[in-house]
Amino acid sequence: MSDSAYDVAIVGAGIVGAACADELARRGLRVAVVDRDTVGSGATAAGMGHIVVMDDSEAQFALTRYSQHLWQQLRSELPDDVEYEQCGTIWVATDEEEMAEVRRKREYYRERGVATEALDAATLRNLEPNLRPGMAGGLLVPDDGVLYPPCAARFLLERAQQHGAQVRLGCSVAHLGQGCIALNDEPEIRAEFIVNAAGAGSPDLTAGLEIKKRKGHLVITDRYPGFLRHQLVELRYLKSAHSVSSDSVAFNVQPRRTGQVLIGSSRQYGAEHKEVDHAMLAWMLQRAQEYMPGLAGLSTVRSWTGFRAATPDKLPLIGPWSADKSLLLATGHEGLGITTSLGTARILADQITGAKPEIPVEPYLPSRMAREHVHV
Ligand SMILES: Cc1cc2nc3c(=O)[nH]c(=O)nc-3n(C[C@H](O)[C@H](O)[C@H](O)COP(=O)(O)OP(=O)(O)OC[C@H]3O[C@@H](n4cnc5c(N)ncnc54)[C@H](O)[C@@H]3O)c2cc1C
């Protein structure tokens, strides 16, 4: 495509950068990937790995649904350590008001071809006996799944390498733009296109990006096979997770193939340190135990935190940055970047190669952000 050493150079070897590298290299482009750390070491290592269709907005639905299909198509090629399981999500309703939300969500999904099953209280209890008695019911979305994100990122990046991509780890990027990535201790990398896929670190490299860090906590238990069978999420999650200002916790638990139970989740703005906040953790576990009292009796083996890259409108930024015609963004995926990485990669590669995208891309274009600055 150009006289540069690469057609595309990507900053970030998280799941989004890895997926972009894979897609572009398989389309025959010369690709380089740079990361200051190891593969999948940022939010990707901290994420829950729920591959989930969401309906917070039409654009969110379109990207999550598109991406979920892509994960399903990839399923047979995923190595064992990616631990892809199509366990389904159950959105849990505690009362009649939330059952109304079950019906609304079910209708929304039905109109758009997503399989669901409304569950009454007895069926829910039968499917997930460790939920506390007295739940009103729920909505089962059987196509949703789970995977282990760092291994998924590694798989995508290795596949990109098999198609010629060059990967440089342990290289910190000082700044980027105008077809160039300047590294702290090594010669610069030149490419026709640069992709900022640096997750929560992306605003440090592109001035004017309205991305905030949104801290999250997770806890994992010892092995208790059969304790949990589906990813369970409280329906109130829609209220708590999508608040754009205050701290929140939500009941969100995931069965791992190992028999472990992954317990989430919390959301905090303005908490820049990565240490576990014990008050936040206690609040999150208390919420989980309100739904599943038996969790209190399980041993936990580890807790950790990670930073979601949050945009003001809760949609990722995918595509050209108008202040620099060589620069594209693939960032701002907040709590859905594991799910939406594959859709992001397709959209970005379509933009670079001039191919027709399979879904409308306007909602994700960075040009929607009012405040763009000339990059540093
Ligand atoms: C607690 C929690 C739970 C989550 N659960 C889910 C879930 O269930 N489902 C889901 O779909 N999503 C989930 N997410 C969101 C998901 O993890 C992220 O959206 C996704 O991992 C973002 O991937 P990324 O590649 O954009 O960023 P990252 O994984 O953060 O990768 C960015 C990379 O850029 C590198 N980098 C940054 N700055 C520089 C620099 N200057 N020089 C060189 N390299 C640099 C970093 O080292 C890093 O490797 C969750 C997130 C959290 C925190």
The ligand as a Tripos MOL2 file, in Angstrom:
@<TRIPOS>MOLECULE
LIG
   53    58     1     0     0
SMALL
NO_CHARGES

@<TRIPOS>ATOM
      1 C1        -13.5210   -5.7410   35.6030 C.3       1 LIG1
      2 C2        -13.7660   -5.7870   34.1330 C.ar      1 LIG1
      3 C3        -14.6740   -6.7120   33.6120 C.ar      1 LIG1
      4 C4        -14.9140   -6.7590   32.2430 C.ar      1 LIG1
      5 N1        -15.7560   -7.7180   31.7410 N.ar      1 LIG1
      6 C5        -15.9810   -7.7850   30.4070 C.ar      1 LIG1
      7 C6        -16.8390   -8.7910   29.8780 C.ar      1 LIG1
      8 O1        -17.3550   -9.6330   30.6010 O.2       1 LIG1
      9 N2        -17.0760   -8.7910   28.5390 N.ar      1 LIG1
     10 C7        -16.5040   -7.8810   27.6890 C.ar      1 LIG1
     11 O2        -16.7940   -7.9220   26.4910 O.2       1 LIG1
     12 N3        -15.6590   -6.9300   28.1680 N.ar      1 LIG1
     13 C8        -15.3980   -6.8640   29.4980 C.ar      1 LIG1
     14 N4        -14.5760   -5.9070   30.0000 N.ar      1 LIG1
     15 C9        -14.0190   -4.8970   29.0940 C.3       1 LIG1
     16 C10       -12.8120   -5.4250   28.3620 C.3       1 LIG1
     17 O3        -11.9230   -6.0690   29.2510 O.3       1 LIG1
     18 C11       -12.1160   -4.2620   27.6470 C.3       1 LIG1
     19 O4        -13.0550   -3.4930   26.9300 O.3       1 LIG1
     20 C12       -11.0720   -4.7990   26.6610 C.3       1 LIG1
     21 O5        -10.1860   -5.6770   27.2960 O.3       1 LIG1
     22 C13       -10.3390   -3.6450   26.0270 C.3       1 LIG1
     23 O6         -9.3240   -4.1870   25.2400 O.3       1 LIG1
     24 P1         -8.2430   -3.2230   24.6130 P.3       1 LIG1
     25 O7         -7.3700   -4.0860   23.7530 O.co2     1 LIG1
     26 O8         -8.9170   -2.0400   23.9990 O.co2     1 LIG1
     27 O9         -7.4470   -2.6240   25.8600 O.3       1 LIG1
     28 P2         -6.3250   -3.2880   26.7730 P.3       1 LIG1
     29 O10        -6.5490   -4.7290   27.0000 O.co2     1 LIG1
     30 O11        -6.1920   -2.4180   27.9710 O.co2     1 LIG1
     31 O12        -5.0270   -3.1830   25.8530 O.3       1 LIG1
     32 C14        -4.3730   -1.9480   25.6220 C.3       1 LIG1
     33 C15        -2.8970   -2.2470   25.4820 C.3       1 LIG1
     34 O13        -2.2330   -1.0430   25.1280 O.3       1 LIG1
     35 C16        -0.9720   -1.0500   25.7500 C.3       1 LIG1
     36 N5         -0.5140    0.3490   25.8610 N.ar      1 LIG1
     37 C17        -1.1670    1.3880   26.4490 C.ar      1 LIG1
     38 N6         -0.4160    2.5060   26.3530 N.ar      1 LIG1
     39 C18         0.7270    2.1590   25.7130 C.ar      1 LIG1
     40 C19         1.9010    2.8720   25.3220 C.ar      1 LIG1
     41 N7          2.0710    4.1860   25.5830 N.pl3     1 LIG1
     42 N8          2.8900    2.2040   24.6900 N.ar      1 LIG1
     43 C20         2.7600    0.8900   24.3860 C.ar      1 LIG1
     44 N9          1.6540    0.1670   24.7340 N.ar      1 LIG1
     45 C21         0.6620    0.7850   25.3760 C.ar      1 LIG1
     46 C22        -1.2200   -1.6890   27.1150 C.3       1 LIG1
     47 O14        -0.0340   -2.2450   27.6530 O.3       1 LIG1
     48 C23        -2.2680   -2.7380   26.7800 C.3       1 LIG1
     49 O15        -1.6980   -4.0280   26.5650 O.3       1 LIG1
     50 C24       -14.2800   -5.8450   31.3670 C.ar      1 LIG1
     51 C25       -13.3490   -4.9280   31.8830 C.ar      1 LIG1
     52 C26       -13.0910   -4.9030   33.2480 C.ar      1 LIG1
     53 C27       -12.0750   -3.9320   33.7720 C.3       1 LIG1
@<TRIPOS>BOND
     1     1     2 1
     2     2     3 ar
     3     2    52 ar
     4     3     4 ar
     5     4     5 ar
     6     4    50 ar
     7     5     6 ar
     8     6     7 ar
     9     6    13 1
    10     7     8 2
    11     7     9 ar
    12     9    10 ar
    13    10    11 2
    14    10    12 ar
    15    12    13 ar
    16    13    14 ar
    17    14    15 1
    18    14    50 ar
    19    15    16 1
    20    16    17 1
    21    16    18 1
    22    18    19 1
    23    18    20 1
    24    20    21 1
    25    20    22 1
    26    22    23 1
    27    23    24 1
    28    24    25 2
    29    24    26 1
    30    24    27 1
    31    27    28 1
    32    28    29 2
    33    28    30 1
    34    28    31 1
    35    31    32 1
    36    32    33 1
    37    33    34 1
    38    33    48 1
    39    34    35 1
    40    35    36 1
    41    35    46 1
    42    36    37 ar
    43    36    45 ar
    44    37    38 ar
    45    38    39 ar
    46    39    40 ar
    47    39    45 ar
    48    40    41 1
    49    40    42 ar
    50    42    43 ar
    51    43    44 ar
    52    44    45 ar
    53    46    47 1
    54    46    48 1
    55    48    49 1
    56    50    51 ar
    57    51    52 ar
    58    52    53 1
@<TRIPOS>SUBSTRUCTURE
     1 LIG1         1 GROUP 0 **** ****
